[in-house]
Amino acid sequence: MLPRLLPLLSLQIGSVVCSIPLRASRTYAAAAASMSLVKDLREKSGAPISDVKSALVEANWDLDSAYQNLRKKGLAAASKKASRLAAEGLVGIATAQHKAAMVEVNTETDFVAKNERFRALVKSIAHTALDADVPIASGTNEININDLASQCTPSGLSASDAVAEVAGSVRENIKLRRGFRVESEAGLIASYVHTSSAPSLGRMAALVALETSSSSLTAEQQSEAKEIGQKVAMHAVAMKPRYLSPETVPAEALEAEKQVLRAQAKSEGNKGKPKPANIIEKIISGRINKFYEDSCLVKQRFVMADDQSVQDYVKTAGLQMGIDLQVGSFARMQVGEGLEKAEKDFAAEVAETIRSVA
């Protein structure tokens, strides 16, 4: 009896032994496939790995469905954070032969401003602002922010959706705050980025467009003119002009300044007697010129040669090159400019965190 059972037993044992490595190999293959999906979705979305795994499980390990779910969650999370102050971030610029664009994208912390996904976002929106067929405001060169937000970025998303997607992945409020574009028929575009953290990215920047009536410039003249423009851009970053020239100062801004000067003139000593109206107007006329010299780029004392104005510097430099040269337009940005940063109380912040956890 036993000799007849031995072949049958050996066959069953062999079957069990063979099935163990087969099941194990299948398990290993499934695990490897899962890890590959986690890796792909992590790289594609930039989301935390715990969120990536959860999204894949919810989507039954379908990569496209999981990615869309992550995007939806990111957009929802971004909308919840939209009320939080974002005063850090980066300025990004993009240039072409006859035009240049500059954008400011804000974050809550400087830490996120150093994130590679955020930097790529700023560059992407800067190029979108450069190429988008949207108008710019006369005198300020500012792009309507809603028009810019609706434009398609190189990723295929609108600028606003691209911002929301990155906001969801870094878990901070991110805001596309403003954009500018300058143009030059002569192709004389110059830029300068201060405290640059990467090419074309920084915390302060300026664009300058120069113009000339010369129909054609040599390569050497083009190069020299752009160098002049870059110096003017550096000046703009340092000296913070608000307007290009007296002619571009808005009427309401000029009138507001005159009201301040008029009040100052009336309050200044005249042995208790009111100043005659014609004297007050003469005082205002003289002081408004000082306002122009402080606020208008072409009227400012050139920071690299303060014995002449920016306008005179550009004109003289052009004549030395054998061409007429003038500043056609400019734009300047500084991260967080005009935004009031909240002062943080570290002890109160820790206490709030403890209460939220408890």
MIKOLGU-124826 format. One record per residue (C-alpha): residue number from 1; chain; x, y, z. Coordinates in steps of 0.001 Angstrom, whole numbers. Layout:
<node zamar="NUM" drenpa="A" xx="X" yy="Y" zz="Z"/>
...
//
This chain:
<node zamar="1" drenpa="A" xx="0" yy="0" zz="0"/>
<node zamar="2" drenpa="A" xx="2756" yy="2433" zz="999"/>
<node zamar="3" drenpa="A" xx="4771" yy="2027" zz="-2219"/>
<node zamar="4" drenpa="A" xx="1635" yy="2937" zz="-4185"/>
<node zamar="5" drenpa="A" xx="1008" yy="6107" zz="-2110"/>
<node zamar="6" drenpa="A" xx="4565" yy="7451" zz="-2337"/>
<node zamar="7" drenpa="A" xx="4349" yy="8772" zz="-5945"/>
<node zamar="8" drenpa="A" xx="1027" yy="10488" zz="-5151"/>
<node zamar="9" drenpa="A" xx="2422" yy="12150" zz="-2008"/>
<node zamar="10" drenpa="A" xx="5542" yy="13360" zz="-3805"/>
<node zamar="11" drenpa="A" xx="3353" yy="14857" zz="-6555"/>
<node zamar="12" drenpa="A" xx="1210" yy="16782" zz="-4017"/>
<node zamar="13" drenpa="A" xx="4276" yy="18006" zz="-2087"/>
<node zamar="14" drenpa="A" xx="5912" yy="19167" zz="-5312"/>
<node zamar="15" drenpa="A" xx="2772" yy="21039" zz="-6262"/>
<node zamar="16" drenpa="A" xx="2740" yy="22889" zz="-2920"/>
<node zamar="17" drenpa="A" xx="6459" yy="23700" zz="-3099"/>
<node zamar="18" drenpa="A" xx="6124" yy="25019" zz="-6651"/>
<node zamar="19" drenpa="A" xx="3115" yy="27190" zz="-5768"/>
<node zamar="20" drenpa="A" xx="4971" yy="29057" zz="-2989"/>
<node zamar="21" drenpa="A" xx="7484" yy="30898" zz="-5207"/>
<node zamar="22" drenpa="A" xx="4755" yy="31489" zz="-7808"/>
<node zamar="23" drenpa="A" xx="2498" yy="33266" zz="-5271"/>
<node zamar="24" drenpa="A" xx="5498" yy="35133" zz="-3837"/>
<node zamar="25" drenpa="A" xx="6616" yy="36313" zz="-7258"/>
<node zamar="26" drenpa="A" xx="3105" yy="37560" zz="-7964"/>
<node zamar="27" drenpa="A" xx="3082" yy="39436" zz="-4628"/>
<node zamar="28" drenpa="A" xx="6463" yy="40995" zz="-5336"/>
<node zamar="29" drenpa="A" xx="5342" yy="42031" zz="-8835"/>
<node zamar="30" drenpa="A" xx="2173" yy="43640" zz="-7455"/>
<node zamar="31" drenpa="A" xx="4161" yy="45482" zz="-4792"/>
<node zamar="32" drenpa="A" xx="6655" yy="46700" zz="-7373"/>
<node zamar="33" drenpa="A" xx="3821" yy="47904" zz="-9611"/>
<node zamar="34" drenpa="A" xx="2207" yy="49701" zz="-6667"/>
<node zamar="35" drenpa="A" xx="5466" yy="51410" zz="-5727"/>
<node zamar="36" drenpa="A" xx="5956" yy="52446" zz="-9329"/>
<node zamar="37" drenpa="A" xx="2481" yy="54024" zz="-9381"/>
<node zamar="38" drenpa="A" xx="3159" yy="55816" zz="-6088"/>
<node zamar="39" drenpa="A" xx="6446" yy="57140" zz="-7478"/>
<node zamar="40" drenpa="A" xx="4840" yy="58293" zz="-10758"/>
<node zamar="41" drenpa="A" xx="1935" yy="60046" zz="-9047"/>
<node zamar="42" drenpa="A" xx="4241" yy="61658" zz="-6471"/>
<node zamar="43" drenpa="A" xx="6421" yy="63123" zz="-9251"/>
<node zamar="44" drenpa="A" xx="3394" yy="64187" zz="-11309"/>
<node zamar="45" drenpa="A" xx="1426" yy="65850" zz="-8504"/>
<node zamar="46" drenpa="A" xx="4056" yy="66904" zz="-5971"/>
<node zamar="47" drenpa="A" xx="1595" yy="65889" zz="-3231"/>
<node zamar="48" drenpa="A" xx="2762" yy="64330" zz="67"/>
<node zamar="49" drenpa="A" xx="3306" yy="60566" zz="-205"/>
<node zamar="50" drenpa="A" xx="526" yy="59772" zz="2290"/>
<node zamar="51" drenpa="A" xx="-1969" yy="61668" zz="110"/>
<node zamar="52" drenpa="A" xx="-626" yy="59924" zz="-2990"/>
<node zamar="53" drenpa="A" xx="-1158" yy="56448" zz="-1493"/>
<node zamar="54" drenpa="A" xx="-4658" yy="57325" zz="-278"/>
<node zamar="55" drenpa="A" xx="-5622" yy="58705" zz="-3694"/>
<node zamar="56" drenpa="A" xx="-4413" yy="55569" zz="-5462"/>
<node zamar="57" drenpa="A" xx="-6304" yy="53295" zz="-3077"/>
<node zamar="58" drenpa="A" xx="-9507" yy="55343" zz="-3512"/>
<node zamar="59" drenpa="A" xx="-9088" yy="55211" zz="-7301"/>
<node zamar="60" drenpa="A" xx="-8408" yy="51451" zz="-7253"/>
<node zamar="61" drenpa="A" xx="-4819" yy="52150" zz="-8365"/>
<node zamar="62" drenpa="A" xx="-5861" yy="53976" zz="-11513"/>
<node zamar="63" drenpa="A" xx="-3166" yy="56621" zz="-12008"/>
<node zamar="64" drenpa="A" xx="-5235" yy="59122" zz="-14030"/>
<node zamar="65" drenpa="A" xx="-8244" yy="58966" zz="-11686"/>
<node zamar="66" drenpa="A" xx="-5992" yy="59334" zz="-8646"/>
<node zamar="67" drenpa="A" xx="-4289" yy="62364" zz="-10180"/>
<node zamar="68" drenpa="A" xx="-7627" yy="64063" zz="-10901"/>
<node zamar="69" drenpa="A" xx="-8791" yy="63351" zz="-7337"/>
<node zamar="70" drenpa="A" xx="-5608" yy="64893" zz="-5964"/>
<node zamar="71" drenpa="A" xx="-6105" yy="67940" zz="-8146"/>
<node zamar="72" drenpa="A" xx="-9672" yy="68376" zz="-6887"/>
<node zamar="73" drenpa="A" xx="-8534" yy="68058" zz="-3280"/>
<node zamar="74" drenpa="A" xx="-5721" yy="70514" zz="-3950"/>
<node zamar="75" drenpa="A" xx="-8106" yy="73071" zz="-5434"/>
<node zamar="76" drenpa="A" xx="-10429" yy="72704" zz="-2452"/>
<node zamar="77" drenpa="A" xx="-7547" yy="73042" zz="11"/>
<node zamar="78" drenpa="A" xx="-6242" yy="76082" zz="-1865"/>
<node zamar="79" drenpa="A" xx="-9627" yy="77821" zz="-1670"/>
<node zamar="80" drenpa="A" xx="-9710" yy="77278" zz="2112"/>
<node zamar="81" drenpa="A" xx="-6299" yy="78938" zz="2463"/>
<node zamar="82" drenpa="A" xx="-7126" yy="81879" zz="166"/>
<node zamar="83" drenpa="A" xx="-7913" yy="84234" zz="3056"/>
<node zamar="84" drenpa="A" xx="-4472" yy="83827" zz="4634"/>
<node zamar="85" drenpa="A" xx="-1924" yy="86576" zz="4000"/>
<node zamar="86" drenpa="A" xx="683" yy="85744" zz="1370"/>
<node zamar="87" drenpa="A" xx="3412" yy="88390" zz="1407"/>
<node zamar="88" drenpa="A" xx="6508" yy="86327" zz="570"/>
<node zamar="89" drenpa="A" xx="7247" yy="84805" zz="-2830"/>
<node zamar="90" drenpa="A" xx="9157" yy="85646" zz="-5985"/>
<node zamar="91" drenpa="A" xx="9245" yy="87995" zz="-8933"/>
<node zamar="92" drenpa="A" xx="9819" yy="86266" zz="-12257"/>
<node zamar="93" drenpa="A" xx="10727" yy="87757" zz="-15632"/>
<node zamar="94" drenpa="A" xx="10656" yy="86509" zz="-19216"/>
<node zamar="95" drenpa="A" xx="12134" yy="88347" zz="-22201"/>
<node zamar="96" drenpa="A" xx="11924" yy="88224" zz="-25972"/>
<node zamar="97" drenpa="A" xx="13365" yy="90406" zz="-28734"/>
<node zamar="98" drenpa="A" xx="10751" yy="93171" zz="-28630"/>
<node zamar="99" drenpa="A" xx="9091" yy="92676" zz="-25259"/>
<node zamar="100" drenpa="A" xx="9533" yy="91505" zz="-21681"/>
<node zamar="101" drenpa="A" xx="7134" yy="90487" zz="-18916"/>
<node zamar="102" drenpa="A" xx="7335" yy="90372" zz="-15150"/>
<node zamar="103" drenpa="A" xx="5018" yy="88773" zz="-12567"/>
<node zamar="104" drenpa="A" xx="4788" yy="88594" zz="-8805"/>
<node zamar="105" drenpa="A" xx="3524" yy="85373" zz="-7192"/>
<node zamar="106" drenpa="A" xx="3143" yy="85378" zz="-3424"/>
<node zamar="107" drenpa="A" xx="3403" yy="82675" zz="-775"/>
<node zamar="108" drenpa="A" xx="2899" yy="82681" zz="2971"/>
<node zamar="109" drenpa="A" xx="6487" yy="81740" zz="3816"/>
<node zamar="110" drenpa="A" xx="9937" yy="82204" zz="2363"/>
<node zamar="111" drenpa="A" xx="10426" yy="78438" zz="2748"/>
<node zamar="112" drenpa="A" xx="7864" yy="77680" zz="23"/>
<node zamar="113" drenpa="A" xx="9389" yy="80413" zz="-2159"/>
<node zamar="114" drenpa="A" xx="12492" yy="78183" zz="-2339"/>
<node zamar="115" drenpa="A" xx="10459" yy="75145" zz="-3433"/>
<node zamar="116" drenpa="A" xx="11299" yy="73951" zz="-6952"/>
<node zamar="117" drenpa="A" xx="7646" yy="73488" zz="-7937"/>
<node zamar="118" drenpa="A" xx="6884" yy="77037" zz="-6863"/>
<node zamar="119" drenpa="A" xx="9862" yy="78398" zz="-8805"/>
<node zamar="120" drenpa="A" xx="8758" yy="76496" zz="-11898"/>
<node zamar="121" drenpa="A" xx="5267" yy="77967" zz="-11441"/>
<node zamar="122" drenpa="A" xx="6583" yy="81552" zz="-11346"/>
<node zamar="123" drenpa="A" xx="8687" yy="81002" zz="-14472"/>
<node zamar="124" drenpa="A" xx="5738" yy="79423" zz="-16252"/>
<node zamar="125" drenpa="A" xx="3419" yy="82357" zz="-15480"/>
<node zamar="126" drenpa="A" xx="6097" yy="84871" zz="-16496"/>
<node zamar="127" drenpa="A" xx="6333" yy="83230" zz="-19927"/>
<node zamar="128" drenpa="A" xx="2541" yy="83154" zz="-20120"/>
<node zamar="129" drenpa="A" xx="2434" yy="86906" zz="-19419"/>
<node zamar="130" drenpa="A" xx="5025" yy="87427" zz="-22160"/>
<node zamar="131" drenpa="A" xx="3169" yy="85462" zz="-24840"/>
<node zamar="132" drenpa="A" xx="-461" yy="86078" zz="-23891"/>
<node zamar="133" drenpa="A" xx="-2527" yy="88261" zz="-26183"/>
<node zamar="134" drenpa="A" xx="-3818" yy="90514" zz="-23402"/>
<node zamar="135" drenpa="A" xx="-3733" yy="94334" zz="-23341"/>
<node zamar="136" drenpa="A" xx="-1596" yy="96399" zz="-20994"/>
<node zamar="137" drenpa="A" xx="-2684" yy="99576" zz="-19221"/>
<node zamar="138" drenpa="A" xx="-1370" yy="102728" zz="-20850"/>
<node zamar="139" drenpa="A" xx="1189" yy="104517" zz="-18702"/>
<node zamar="140" drenpa="A" xx="1650" yy="101684" zz="-16197"/>
<node zamar="141" drenpa="A" xx="2193" yy="98669" zz="-18509"/>
<node zamar="142" drenpa="A" xx="192" yy="96573" zz="-16033"/>
<node zamar="143" drenpa="A" xx="-1632" yy="93461" zz="-17218"/>
<node zamar="144" drenpa="A" xx="-5175" yy="92938" zz="-15948"/>
<node zamar="145" drenpa="A" xx="-4679" yy="90196" zz="-13376"/>
<node zamar="146" drenpa="A" xx="-7977" yy="88457" zz="-14213"/>
<node zamar="147" drenpa="A" xx="-7010" yy="88324" zz="-17887"/>
<node zamar="148" drenpa="A" xx="-3651" yy="86837" zz="-16960"/>
<node zamar="149" drenpa="A" xx="-5172" yy="84312" zz="-14539"/>
<node zamar="150" drenpa="A" xx="-7389" yy="82922" zz="-17315"/>
<node zamar="151" drenpa="A" xx="-4520" yy="82408" zz="-19770"/>
<node zamar="152" drenpa="A" xx="-3264" yy="78915" zz="-20556"/>
<node zamar="153" drenpa="A" xx="203" yy="78099" zz="-19172"/>
<node zamar="154" drenpa="A" xx="2709" yy="75720" zz="-20811"/>
<node zamar="155" drenpa="A" xx="1355" yy="72911" zz="-18565"/>
<node zamar="156" drenpa="A" xx="-2050" yy="73187" zz="-20238"/>
<node zamar="157" drenpa="A" xx="-3713" yy="74575" zz="-17100"/>
<node zamar="158" drenpa="A" xx="-4913" yy="78133" zz="-16747"/>
<node zamar="159" drenpa="A" xx="-2644" yy="80318" zz="-14619"/>
<node zamar="160" drenpa="A" xx="-5207" yy="80330" zz="-11794"/>
<node zamar="161" drenpa="A" xx="-5532" yy="76523" zz="-11839"/>
<node zamar="162" drenpa="A" xx="-1757" yy="76100" zz="-11947"/>
<node zamar="163" drenpa="A" xx="-1479" yy="78350" zz="-8875"/>
<node zamar="164" drenpa="A" xx="-4197" yy="76373" zz="-7050"/>
<node zamar="165" drenpa="A" xx="-2550" yy="73054" zz="-7905"/>
<node zamar="166" drenpa="A" xx="815" yy="74100" zz="-6452"/>
<node zamar="167" drenpa="A" xx="-946" yy="75660" zz="-3441"/>
<node zamar="168" drenpa="A" xx="-2594" yy="72321" zz="-2747"/>
<node zamar="169" drenpa="A" xx="696" yy="70438" zz="-2944"/>
<node zamar="170" drenpa="A" xx="2680" yy="72801" zz="-677"/>
<node zamar="171" drenpa="A" xx="-309" yy="73443" zz="1618"/>
<node zamar="172" drenpa="A" xx="26" yy="77220" zz="1652"/>
<node zamar="173" drenpa="A" xx="-1907" yy="80098" zz="180"/>
<node zamar="174" drenpa="A" xx="-354" yy="81114" zz="-3137"/>
<node zamar="175" drenpa="A" xx="-1529" yy="84192" zz="-4981"/>
<node zamar="176" drenpa="A" xx="-837" yy="85554" zz="-8452"/>
<node zamar="177" drenpa="A" xx="-717" yy="89211" zz="-7480"/>
<node zamar="178" drenpa="A" xx="257" yy="91286" zz="-10529"/>
<node zamar="179" drenpa="A" xx="1960" yy="91309" zz="-13892"/>
<node zamar="180" drenpa="A" xx="3568" yy="93851" zz="-16240"/>
<node zamar="181" drenpa="A" xx="4758" yy="93836" zz="-19831"/>
<node zamar="182" drenpa="A" xx="6944" yy="96373" zz="-21616"/>
<node zamar="183" drenpa="A" xx="7508" yy="96543" zz="-25358"/>
<node zamar="184" drenpa="A" xx="10091" yy="98149" zz="-27648"/>
<node zamar="185" drenpa="A" xx="9757" yy="98550" zz="-31404"/>
<node zamar="186" drenpa="A" xx="13527" yy="98939" zz="-31596"/>
<node zamar="187" drenpa="A" xx="14019" yy="95676" zz="-29719"/>
<node zamar="188" drenpa="A" xx="15966" yy="97378" zz="-26933"/>
<node zamar="189" drenpa="A" xx="14728" yy="95471" zz="-23877"/>
<node zamar="190" drenpa="A" xx="16769" yy="95265" zz="-20686"/>
<node zamar="191" drenpa="A" xx="16131" yy="93717" zz="-17288"/>
<node zamar="192" drenpa="A" xx="17701" yy="93448" zz="-13881"/>
<node zamar="193" drenpa="A" xx="16897" yy="91035" zz="-11044"/>
<node zamar="194" drenpa="A" xx="18153" yy="91816" zz="-7541"/>
<node zamar="195" drenpa="A" xx="18758" yy="89136" zz="-4880"/>
<node zamar="196" drenpa="A" xx="18313" yy="86537" zz="-7617"/>
<node zamar="197" drenpa="A" xx="17610" yy="83057" zz="-6251"/>
<node zamar="198" drenpa="A" xx="17706" yy="81456" zz="-9703"/>
<node zamar="199" drenpa="A" xx="17945" yy="82717" zz="-13300"/>
<node zamar="200" drenpa="A" xx="15125" yy="85242" zz="-13948"/>
<node zamar="201" drenpa="A" xx="13812" yy="84905" zz="-10376"/>
<node zamar="202" drenpa="A" xx="14320" yy="87169" zz="-7384"/>
<node zamar="203" drenpa="A" xx="12735" yy="89443" zz="-4807"/>
<node zamar="204" drenpa="A" xx="13146" yy="92702" zz="-6767"/>
<node zamar="205" drenpa="A" xx="13322" yy="93319" zz="-10494"/>
<node zamar="206" drenpa="A" xx="12841" yy="95948" zz="-13177"/>
<node zamar="207" drenpa="A" xx="12271" yy="96009" zz="-16926"/>
<node zamar="208" drenpa="A" xx="13282" yy="98896" zz="-19194"/>
<node zamar="209" drenpa="A" xx="12417" yy="99477" zz="-22850"/>
<node zamar="210" drenpa="A" xx="14528" yy="101997" zz="-24778"/>
<node zamar="211" drenpa="A" xx="13452" yy="103649" zz="-28018"/>
<node zamar="212" drenpa="A" xx="15313" yy="105276" zz="-30911"/>
<node zamar="213" drenpa="A" xx="14321" yy="106806" zz="-34232"/>
<node zamar="214" drenpa="A" xx="17213" yy="105024" zz="-35967"/>
<node zamar="215" drenpa="A" xx="15787" yy="102562" zz="-38454"/>
<node zamar="216" drenpa="A" xx="18527" yy="99995" zz="-37963"/>
<node zamar="217" drenpa="A" xx="21202" yy="99433" zz="-35351"/>
<node zamar="218" drenpa="A" xx="24425" yy="97488" zz="-35631"/>
<node zamar="219" drenpa="A" xx="24957" yy="94507" zz="-33366"/>
<node zamar="220" drenpa="A" xx="27418" yy="96591" zz="-31349"/>
<node zamar="221" drenpa="A" xx="24904" yy="99413" zz="-30923"/>
<node zamar="222" drenpa="A" xx="22232" yy="96922" zz="-29863"/>
<node zamar="223" drenpa="A" xx="24573" yy="95479" zz="-27240"/>
<node zamar="224" drenpa="A" xx="25630" yy="98879" zz="-25904"/>
<node zamar="225" drenpa="A" xx="22040" yy="100139" zz="-25766"/>
<node zamar="226" drenpa="A" xx="20928" yy="97087" zz="-23801"/>
<node zamar="227" drenpa="A" xx="23793" yy="97637" zz="-21357"/>
<node zamar="228" drenpa="A" xx="22556" yy="101211" zz="-20879"/>
<node zamar="229" drenpa="A" xx="19049" yy="99868" zz="-20351"/>
<node zamar="230" drenpa="A" xx="20277" yy="97394" zz="-17750"/>
<node zamar="231" drenpa="A" xx="21930" yy="100212" zz="-15781"/>
<node zamar="232" drenpa="A" xx="18649" yy="102120" zz="-15858"/>
<node zamar="233" drenpa="A" xx="16859" yy="98967" zz="-14657"/>
<node zamar="234" drenpa="A" xx="19330" yy="98691" zz="-11767"/>
<node zamar="235" drenpa="A" xx="18649" yy="102350" zz="-10966"/>
<node zamar="236" drenpa="A" xx="14887" yy="101692" zz="-10978"/>
<node zamar="237" drenpa="A" xx="15253" yy="98809" zz="-8530"/>
<node zamar="238" drenpa="A" xx="17316" yy="100981" zz="-6179"/>
<node zamar="239" drenpa="A" xx="15425" yy="104279" zz="-6410"/>
<node zamar="240" drenpa="A" xx="11819" yy="103021" zz="-6671"/>
<node zamar="241" drenpa="A" xx="10335" yy="105465" zz="-9220"/>
<node zamar="242" drenpa="A" xx="6547" yy="105390" zz="-9364"/>
<node zamar="243" drenpa="A" xx="6090" yy="106918" zz="-12818"/>
<node zamar="244" drenpa="A" xx="8043" yy="107175" zz="-16069"/>
<node zamar="245" drenpa="A" xx="7782" yy="110949" zz="-16551"/>
<node zamar="246" drenpa="A" xx="5728" yy="113962" zz="-15384"/>
<node zamar="247" drenpa="A" xx="3394" yy="113390" zz="-18337"/>
<node zamar="248" drenpa="A" xx="2504" yy="109904" zz="-17086"/>
<node zamar="249" drenpa="A" xx="1555" yy="110933" zz="-13538"/>
<node zamar="250" drenpa="A" xx="-2204" yy="110323" zz="-13178"/>
<node zamar="251" drenpa="A" xx="-4247" yy="113510" zz="-12714"/>
<node zamar="252" drenpa="A" xx="-5695" yy="112284" zz="-9408"/>
<node zamar="253" drenpa="A" xx="-2229" yy="111491" zz="-8012"/>
<node zamar="254" drenpa="A" xx="-953" yy="114921" zz="-9047"/>
<node zamar="255" drenpa="A" xx="-3928" yy="116683" zz="-7494"/>
<node zamar="256" drenpa="A" xx="-3524" yy="114715" zz="-4263"/>
<node zamar="257" drenpa="A" xx="119" yy="115786" zz="-4082"/>
<node zamar="258" drenpa="A" xx="-846" yy="119416" zz="-4699"/>
<node zamar="259" drenpa="A" xx="-3368" yy="119255" zz="-1870"/>
<node zamar="260" drenpa="A" xx="-641" yy="118068" zz="513"/>
<node zamar="261" drenpa="A" xx="1743" yy="120790" zz="-659"/>
<node zamar="262" drenpa="A" xx="-994" yy="123422" zz="-401"/>
<node zamar="263" drenpa="A" xx="-1733" yy="122420" zz="3208"/>
<node zamar="264" drenpa="A" xx="1986" yy="122529" zz="4041"/>
<node zamar="265" drenpa="A" xx="2388" yy="125973" zz="2453"/>
<node zamar="266" drenpa="A" xx="-569" yy="127369" zz="4391"/>
<node zamar="267" drenpa="A" xx="708" yy="126042" zz="7715"/>
<node zamar="268" drenpa="A" xx="4241" yy="127376" zz="7329"/>
<node zamar="269" drenpa="A" xx="5092" yy="130529" zz="9258"/>
<node zamar="270" drenpa="A" xx="4107" yy="133971" zz="7986"/>
<node zamar="271" drenpa="A" xx="3945" yy="135657" zz="11382"/>
<node zamar="272" drenpa="A" xx="387" yy="134467" zz="11854"/>
<node zamar="273" drenpa="A" xx="-851" yy="136060" zz="8659"/>
<node zamar="274" drenpa="A" xx="-2341" yy="133944" zz="5862"/>
<node zamar="275" drenpa="A" xx="-227" yy="133711" zz="2726"/>
<node zamar="276" drenpa="A" xx="-1662" yy="135238" zz="-441"/>
<node zamar="277" drenpa="A" xx="-3068" yy="132628" zz="-2861"/>
<node zamar="278" drenpa="A" xx="-592" yy="133553" zz="-5600"/>
<node zamar="279" drenpa="A" xx="2349" yy="132978" zz="-3216"/>
<node zamar="280" drenpa="A" xx="969" yy="129572" zz="-2225"/>
<node zamar="281" drenpa="A" xx="632" yy="128556" zz="-5873"/>
<node zamar="282" drenpa="A" xx="4244" yy="129620" zz="-6567"/>
<node zamar="283" drenpa="A" xx="5406" yy="127488" zz="-3619"/>
<node zamar="284" drenpa="A" xx="3410" yy="124535" zz="-4943"/>
<node zamar="285" drenpa="A" xx="4821" yy="125014" zz="-8441"/>
<node zamar="286" drenpa="A" xx="8381" yy="124871" zz="-7128"/>
<node zamar="287" drenpa="A" xx="7771" yy="121878" zz="-4894"/>
<node zamar="288" drenpa="A" xx="5921" yy="119887" zz="-7523"/>
<node zamar="289" drenpa="A" xx="9152" yy="119816" zz="-9519"/>
<node zamar="290" drenpa="A" xx="10788" yy="118158" zz="-6512"/>
<node zamar="291" drenpa="A" xx="7941" yy="115635" zz="-6516"/>
<node zamar="292" drenpa="A" xx="8698" yy="114848" zz="-10164"/>
<node zamar="293" drenpa="A" xx="12414" yy="114449" zz="-9409"/>
<node zamar="294" drenpa="A" xx="11600" yy="111990" zz="-6630"/>
<node zamar="295" drenpa="A" xx="8822" yy="110042" zz="-8339"/>
<node zamar="296" drenpa="A" xx="9521" yy="110029" zz="-12094"/>
<node zamar="297" drenpa="A" xx="12227" yy="107751" zz="-13487"/>
<node zamar="298" drenpa="A" xx="13518" yy="110081" zz="-16207"/>
<node zamar="299" drenpa="A" xx="13721" yy="113029" zz="-13770"/>
<node zamar="300" drenpa="A" xx="15534" yy="111204" zz="-10975"/>
<node zamar="301" drenpa="A" xx="19229" yy="111781" zz="-10350"/>
<node zamar="302" drenpa="A" xx="20983" yy="108824" zz="-11973"/>
<node zamar="303" drenpa="A" xx="22313" yy="106629" zz="-9185"/>
<node zamar="304" drenpa="A" xx="25591" yy="105885" zz="-11028"/>
<node zamar="305" drenpa="A" xx="26258" yy="109532" zz="-11944"/>
<node zamar="306" drenpa="A" xx="24220" yy="111865" zz="-9756"/>
<node zamar="307" drenpa="A" xx="25331" yy="114971" zz="-11624"/>
<node zamar="308" drenpa="A" xx="22762" yy="114157" zz="-14315"/>
<node zamar="309" drenpa="A" xx="19229" yy="112836" zz="-14544"/>
<node zamar="310" drenpa="A" xx="18363" yy="109412" zz="-15915"/>
<node zamar="311" drenpa="A" xx="16967" yy="111139" zz="-18998"/>
<node zamar="312" drenpa="A" xx="20217" yy="113039" zz="-19584"/>
<node zamar="313" drenpa="A" xx="22330" yy="109945" zz="-18981"/>
<node zamar="314" drenpa="A" xx="20424" yy="107918" zz="-21601"/>
<node zamar="315" drenpa="A" xx="20448" yy="110776" zz="-24111"/>
<node zamar="316" drenpa="A" xx="24193" yy="111430" zz="-23689"/>
<node zamar="317" drenpa="A" xx="25050" yy="107735" zz="-23890"/>
<node zamar="318" drenpa="A" xx="23018" yy="107444" zz="-27085"/>
<node zamar="319" drenpa="A" xx="24775" yy="110393" zz="-28707"/>
<node zamar="320" drenpa="A" xx="28131" yy="108810" zz="-27912"/>
<node zamar="321" drenpa="A" xx="26916" yy="105745" zz="-29829"/>
<node zamar="322" drenpa="A" xx="25750" yy="107921" zz="-32730"/>
<node zamar="323" drenpa="A" xx="22003" yy="107454" zz="-32151"/>
<node zamar="324" drenpa="A" xx="19200" yy="109209" zz="-30312"/>
<node zamar="325" drenpa="A" xx="18057" yy="107176" zz="-27304"/>
<node zamar="326" drenpa="A" xx="15332" yy="107574" zz="-24707"/>
<node zamar="327" drenpa="A" xx="13465" yy="105541" zz="-22113"/>
<node zamar="328" drenpa="A" xx="10188" yy="104361" zz="-23630"/>
<node zamar="329" drenpa="A" xx="8702" yy="102490" zz="-20678"/>
<node zamar="330" drenpa="A" xx="9618" yy="100616" zz="-17526"/>
<node zamar="331" drenpa="A" xx="8174" yy="98434" zz="-14781"/>
<node zamar="332" drenpa="A" xx="9436" yy="97677" zz="-11285"/>
<node zamar="333" drenpa="A" xx="8436" yy="95067" zz="-8713"/>
<node zamar="334" drenpa="A" xx="9349" yy="94107" zz="-5187"/>
<node zamar="335" drenpa="A" xx="7944" yy="91056" zz="-3423"/>
<node zamar="336" drenpa="A" xx="5288" yy="91974" zz="-883"/>
<node zamar="337" drenpa="A" xx="5469" yy="95683" zz="-1672"/>
<node zamar="338" drenpa="A" xx="2417" yy="97381" zz="-187"/>
<node zamar="339" drenpa="A" xx="1333" yy="94281" zz="1744"/>
<node zamar="340" drenpa="A" xx="1255" yy="94532" zz="5511"/>
<node zamar="341" drenpa="A" xx="2954" yy="91527" zz="7061"/>
<node zamar="342" drenpa="A" xx="1452" yy="90259" zz="10295"/>
<node zamar="343" drenpa="A" xx="3778" yy="90193" zz="13287"/>
<node zamar="344" drenpa="A" xx="3890" yy="86651" zz="14675"/>
<node zamar="345" drenpa="A" xx="3731" yy="85960" zz="18416"/>
<node zamar="346" drenpa="A" xx="5632" yy="82673" zz="18745"/>
<node zamar="347" drenpa="A" xx="4196" yy="81786" zz="22179"/>
<node zamar="348" drenpa="A" xx="639" yy="82452" zz="21004"/>
<node zamar="349" drenpa="A" xx="1288" yy="80411" zz="17857"/>
<node zamar="350" drenpa="A" xx="2478" yy="77412" zz="19904"/>
<node zamar="351" drenpa="A" xx="-500" yy="77737" zz="22242"/>
<node zamar="352" drenpa="A" xx="-2895" yy="77807" zz="19292"/>
<node zamar="353" drenpa="A" xx="-1249" yy="74712" zz="17825"/>
<node zamar="354" drenpa="A" xx="-1610" yy="72858" zz="21150"/>
<node zamar="355" drenpa="A" xx="-5287" yy="73820" zz="21408"/>
<node zamar="356" drenpa="A" xx="-5954" yy="72612" zz="17861"/>
<node zamar="357" drenpa="A" xx="-4330" yy="69238" zz="18594"/>
<node zamar="358" drenpa="A" xx="-6016" yy="68773" zz="21978"/>
//
